[in-house]
Amino acid sequence: MKKFFSNSAVITGIFLGAFGILLGVWGNPKNSGLCISCFMENIAGSLQLHPHLRMSYIRPEIIGLILGAFLVALLGKRFKAEGGPSALLRFFMGFYIMVGASIFIGCPVKSVLRLSAGDLTAGFAVIGFIAGVWFSLQYLRGGFSLEKERSVGTANGLMLPVFMLFLLYALLFKPQIIVFGDKGPAAMYAPIWMSLLAGLIIGGFAQRSTFCMMAGFRNFFIAKDTFLLKGIMTMFLVAIGMAFGFNYFHLGLNGQPGSHLAHGWTFLGMFLVGGVSVLANGCPFRQIIMAS
């Protein structure tokens, strides 16, 4: 069992690559089988926090990620509610991460999935993200750090999993306070239980492996540590294999789903995501897992 978990980053990468393509095949937006920033925007729309119906749907994958990570942490006696310091700074970090992801139209995980499906525009995003990670490491070496977190009441740590249960109820029973779009990305979704299961599996392994796109490159730059980097490479290779297997691979720059040709902005957007993720100590995917 110990040897099994020593390869947990690779296993997480396998599930991310496989489900990242399968969810797109099963009905999620093309080349967006799994995307933290896009799916969070969809959930915000369903809660009427923005007016764009075409981006309004409760994504079961996010619910699964959080509940899966929570349950594994609880069963493994790793659940520990912490928080408190630098709240406003962390809020603005989250804001700018979402701004950068919106410019690219995707999070770091989606950039790898898009590239694995042949979308060459995502290559500029991957390069920008890695460059942003390297750039912000200079701030860490210069002494930047957030205040040390402190333990808070267990009830605080339960708020997010409980909220996910409410979202699952809302997804299944559709109370009037929830809205769903019937056009655009909101109308594209995989079967609920498949999406939820995929999230549960990925979230559980991600909690155990501490999988993080940013940390994979950061740890390599700092100490040549390849534990998480192997998981990222595994995700990419598995996703390529799945894309070819399901006739999902289409190589090119033009006409790729959910993309644009402003490559400079793509680079800068993901540069911002990578840089802020270093300062916040986690990419969007990792922030979801840690919050669980």
Secondary structure, DSSP 8 states (H G I E B T S, - for coil): -HHHHHTHHHHHHHHHHHHHHHHHHHTS-TT-SS-HHHHHHHHHHHTTSS--GGG----HHHHHHHHHHHHHHHHTT----EE-TTHHHHHHHHHHHHHHHHHHTS-HHHHHHHHHTTBTHHHHHHHHHHHHHHHHHHHHHTT------EE--HHHHHHHHHHHHHHHHHHHH--TT----SSGGGG----HHHHHHHHHHHHHHHHHHT--HHHHHHHHHHH---HHHHHHHHHHHHHHHHHHHTT----BSTT-TT--S-HHHHHHHHHHHHHHHHHHTS-HHHHHHHH-
